[in-house]
Amino acid sequence: MTEDQEAEREMLRWARKYAKEKGWMLNPDRDKLRIVIRGLARNRKRFGEQYCPCRIRSGDTEKDRAIICPCVYHEDEVAKEGQCHCRLYFSDRESPPEGHR
């Protein structure tokens, strides 16, 4: 197993644990889930933080703190929309709408 693959496995374990603690589920679409997990692991390796891969970093460490996963927006997004912006976390009360998995 490569270093990158191990980092992705570790990130996926973390995300599963976090989702379980919140009573949520991860995106059931394995391909889309893998894309987000890979982006989180890559950002951690490149920048030292697991920045949301679906949000644009400004380069300002203080401002970008808001988009370290789990970002400051994710709880409201899951509560209001049933999923976070990156489509990593979903409310377990509803399954992802078609086309959004």
C-alpha positions, 0 to 999 in steps of 0.5 A: 500500500502506498503512503497516499493510499494509507492516508486515504484509508486513515481519512476515511476511518476518521470521516466514518467515525465523525459521521457516526458520532453525529448520527449521519452517514457518508455519501453512499456513492463510493466513487464520489466519496472516494473523490472527497476523501482523496481531496481531504488527504491530498490537502492534508499532505500538501497544506498540513490541514484537511481543507475541504476539497470543495472550497477554495483556499484563500491562502490566509491561514486565519480565514482558511481555518473555517474550511478545515474539515469538518468546516464551520458550515457543515452542520447547518448545511446538513440540517438545512439541505440534508448534506454538506457542500462537499457531499461527504456527510448526509443526514441519515433521515433522508437518502441523497437525492438522485444526481447528488450522490 
